[in-house]
Each structure stands twice: as C-alpha cells, then as structure tokens.
Amino acid sequence: MAFAFVQCVTTMNNNEQFANETIMQGVVDTSFVMKYYDKMGIDNSAYLNDYEAGYFNEIFKDRGSDFTGKKVFFFGPGGLVFSNKQKFFRNLKENNYVVHSDLYIFDESEKEESGGYDIVIVYWSKRNYLSKDLVKRIKEK
C-alpha cells in the first residue's frame, strides 16, 4: 500500500531569511510503517529508535539526512504546540498514515542552545518558522 504526501521543506540562510521553499509531492510505501508501527512511538525519549529513524529517513530522503541516533523535538499539531514522538506516531495512525511535516535541521550553535536537539519536526502547521523561534520555544519547555 502506498499513499501520497505533501511535504513542505524550507531552507534558511544564515541571516534567518527564507531562502527557498519547495513543496514536494511523492509516494511513500506504507508497508514499512504498518509492519513496524508497534515499534514506533513506544516511549517519550527524544532520541529516535531504529524504526522511527527508518521512517523519517524515508519521508525526508530528498533532504539527504540520516535520522539514526538523532535527538528530535516535535511541535504539533497546529504549530508550536509542545509534542513528542508518541503523539506524532499516534497522529500518524489516526490520519491513515498521512501527516504533513516540516523538517528543521539545526546547526551546531542551534543544537547547543536548544539543549542538544539535532532536528525539529513541526507537524500539521501551515506556517514556516525561523530556527531562532524554534530554539526559543524549546527553551520555554
């Protein structure tokens, strides 16, 4: 089984300006998600297990990122609402394995300032955010 997804990817330059926004449409095989769903979102750890990393590696393969061993912060649904991977994967199942997600990859200074997070995933949000706003919001938790 496969599903179509729409994913917004925003790239920012060092001046925190939106340099480029790309909307991609693609098809992702849900058999991986359905087969291993019971192994995803099983804890509240900010670190992804191999199955969760595999899911995000597939979803964001066009970004060339490897999620293995990454510390990830989740916001959603609907913007900068604190979330976690358990809620994300529950939302994924409740929405027939379709979740609109935006990916933000932190540089070293943002990682340090945010408490060691490598990546932020914002799901079910119509807005694009600046990295500095994400870091600020993480620090409020």
N, C-alpha and C positions, 0 to 999 in steps of 0.2 A: 504494500500500500504506500502511496506517496501523497503528499499534499503540497500545494503551492503556498509560498510565503512571501511576504513583503517585508523587507528589512531596510531600515534607514541607517546609513553609515555617514557619520560626519567626521571630517578631518579638520583639526585646528592647527594653526601655525603657532609659533612661539609667542606671538602677540595676542593670543586668545581670540583670534578672529576666525570665523568660519571660513575656511579656505575652499571647501568643496563639499557638496552634499550629493550623494549618489543614492538613488533608490533602485534596488535590485529586486527582481522577481526571479524565483527559481523553484526548483522542485527538490524536496528532501525526502528520502526514503524513511518512512516512519517505522519500519520493521525493527530497526535498532532500538528506537525509543520504546516501542511496545514490548519488545523482548526483554529489555533490561530496565524497564520503568521502575520495578520494585527495588532496584539498587540505586536509584537517583532520588535525591532529596530526603535521604533517610536520617540525616542529622542536621544540626544547626551550625556545623563547622564552616568557617569562611573559606576553608580550603576544599577544592573540588576533589572528589574521588575519581578513579579512572573512568567510570561510566559517565559521570557528569562532564568530565573533561572531553571525553569522546563525543558527547552530544554537541557541546559548544564548538569543538574543533570542526565538526561537520557543518553546523549552522553558519559559522563565521569563517569558513575555509578560504573565502576570497580575500580575507584580511591577512592570511598567512600567519596567524597567531597560533601558538600552542598553549592550550589551557592546562596542560598537565602540571600539577603541583602549584597552581596559581591560587592566590588569595583574592577572592572576588566579593565585592559588595553589591547588593541588589537594592534597587529602588523600584517601587511599583506596587500595585498598578496605579497608573494615572499620574506619574510624575515623581517628585522627590519624597515619596512616602517610604519610610523605612520598611524593608522587607528582608527576606532571606531565601536561601535556595529551596527550603522546604515549601514555602509559599509559591515560589516560582514554578516548581515542578507540579505542585497540586493544580495551579492555574493552567499549566500546560495540558494536563489531563482533562480538566473541566472544559477546556476550549478545543477539544478534539485535536490536540497536539499542535495547535497553532497559537503562537504568542508573538506579537510584534515586539521586537527587542532592539535596543540601541546599544552599541558597544563603545566604551571609552577605555583606552589603554593609557595608563599613567606613565609618565617619565619618572626617572629616579627621584627627583625632588618632590613630585606629587605623591609618589609612593611613600616616601619618608614622612611627609606632612600628614598623610591620611592614616598613618598607623600601620603601614606595610601592605596596603592593598595594591595589587598589580592592575586590576581591572574592575570597572564598574559596568554593570548591566542595568539599564533602565528599561522597564517593560511597560507596555500599554500607555505610552506617553506620546503626545503629539508635539511636544517641544524638544528643541535641542538645547543642551546645556553647555556652559563653559566648564572646563576642568576645574577651575578655581572655585566655582559654585558647588561642584560635587564634593570637593575636598572640604569646603566649609561646612556643608551639610553633614558629611560623615563625622566631622569633629564634634557636631552637636549631639551625637548619639551617646 
